[in-house]
Amino acid sequence: MGRQTKVIKRPMLSPHPNPLPKGEGNSPKVAGHWRFALSPTGNAGDAIFRALMFAAGLLILLIVLGMIAALAAKSMLSIQHFRFAFLTSREWNPIKGQFGALPFIYGTVVSSAIAVLIAVPLSLGIAVFLVEQAPYYLARPITFLIELLAAIPSVVYGVWGIFVLAPFLRVHVEPHLARWFGWLPLFQGSVTGIGLLTGGIILAIMVTPIITAVVRDVLAAVPNSQREAALALGATKWETTRVVLVNGVPGIAGAVMLGLGRALGETMAVTMVIGNRAEISASLFAPSYTIASAIANEFTEATGDLYLSSLVELGLILFLVTFVVNGVARLLVWNVTRRSGAAA
Amino acid sequence: MPLSRTFSSIPLRLSLFFVVAVAIFCYGCKGTGPTGTISLQGAGATFPNPLYQKWLSEFSKQHPNIAIDYQSIGSGGGIKQIQSQTVDFGASDAPMTDVELKAAPAELIHVPTVLGAVVLTYNLQAVSKPLRFSPDVIADIFLGKITKWNDPRIKADNAEVDLPTADITVVHRADGSGTSFVFTDYLSKVSPDWKEKVGADKSPKWPVGQGGKGNEGVTGQVKQQPNTIGYVELAYAVQNKLPAALIKNPSGKYVEASIDAVTAAAAASAATTPDDLRVSITNANGAEAYPISSYTYILAYKDQKDAAKGKALVDFLWWGIHDGESYAKDLLYAPLPAEIVKRAEAKINSITSGGKPLR
């Protein structure tokens, strides 16, 4: 009786279509063992491998959740003390124990927005040139240079920003902006070369290689049949490029989001040129401050529980913003690769 | 047995490897290394770090059995670590406040090691003669009340200098810093308005201006923008040959920032220095005293749990305030005046372990 049930049960436990050759792990004596829970074949090596890979995947999830939990726990004091006023207050005064994140959020968002506004047209142009126009002997070195730009440490960008970019903007760019567009509140006030505009421009230079690299891959993934079809219909080079770009829109959006994510979290380069002043000013020439810079600047010497807790809460806000931006980027990139895979 | 064979081979060897690796790692991080070596761990202020590193290497040459490690993580971090007893000594530019001392589990002592100073630097292309400043003028520039370089109050101190009509751009430290603390502590003493509106802090809310990260950031912004004024620590200004302003001290004399003028400020305020040596010596009242000066401290527990470590720490501190002071000037720190060395000796002598003195 017992022997009979075992014989019937065995194939049900193993969905493998072909029975495995007789050997280890396939003996009826160990059927129902832990190995079968992890691997359909019941092979011990497979089971251990699968368990290890599962643990590795789970670890990432645990790290992210752990970080959010730790940031939330450490910022609990300031969350309870300021509640939503933390997000809307403009006052950041460690001496008086008043902390509000609005100027930092404003500086972070606006500097990143400037960066994306400048970097996206530039990156699209470079990527289209590389994929659609450039001869091979030009495309290779340009791609190499772009990857090189992406590898420069941000502190180097910062030093270059303070010694080269800021004086250049002060002498050659900002006075002209003030002269021609001075009627806009954005370009009023004293011209110093240090401020929100300079921070945005240095971020643009930093995110351009990232956006370019991803857009290049996205455009390269657009099937050639699309280009051939457009050309066969008598489309010009420009019209063909438009067809290719339209095909890549979700992927391009993903690339922009990745660049934006980098811009939001960038610290060293921005803090060197943005002026580090927790104030909201209509003018892009005025000094400003970003969340990441504020944490980097103030954390080491911060004393007092509420002060520290407020800095951690700034980190939590930045983490959540970056988290959302990266999540959206992933979804879009996944969308375009799935579609191009189906079309190919 | 097939089961035991497959299960034991690779994973077992792997786990054995991990056990050995962890064992080696833990051996490396143990407090006392090879036999007889005492290791001390310190952390804190960045300002005295070059000097402390010099001290550590010189001291360990004479005491090969004592290994000391100092990490310059910032004064705030030094205070936190000594409070939580994760280091054997802390270091801070500003003395600990009463609240911070109460938060520590046992009595802490402050041992001053050297002095530093803050200098005003500026970028005025046409001006070659060093500028002179009165205390109230400095405060009002940083409050945003004086906005032009040719303001009559700046002119009053600099009669022979041809000052431009340009706007003043103020540059301050953006990162929390002992340098900012000393500077704002000075401004709070000389200007009631500053004291009321801003106060003294490592990262105060600056009424005007733009922030630079670190001495190098402030210097970069001052050098690259005309008509700026900023402040950096003395050693940094000397090394980089920055223009430095002369500042009027309470005796009415315009004093140039120099190592001797800083030591003079400490000597001038020795009589009013309290027993625990926690003191601000800004705006010191001596003819030769440079008014924006301050001590930097090493923090240690008065009662040391481990007698051997405590003895090593006491020896190190004693060596530091005597032999160690000779390295200060080369590295552009001001050595302690003789009166303060005497009083620091008494502090070091008061360190005990289990009630027994260590010296």
Interface residues (C-beta under 8 A of the other chain):
Chain A: G23 E24 G25 S27 V30 A44 G45 I48 E91 W92 N93 P94 I95 K96 V159 I162 F163 A166 P167 R170 S190 T192 G193 I194 G195 T271 M272 G275 N276 R277 A278 P287 Y289 S293 A296 N297 E298 F299 T300 E301 A302 T303
Chain B: P2 L3 R5 T6 F7 P11 I73 G74 S75 G76 G77 I79 K80 E100 D167 T169 A174 D175 G176 S177 G178 V198 G199 A200 D201 K202 S203 P204 K205 W206 G209 Q210 G211 G212 K213 G217 G220 Q221 Q224 Q225
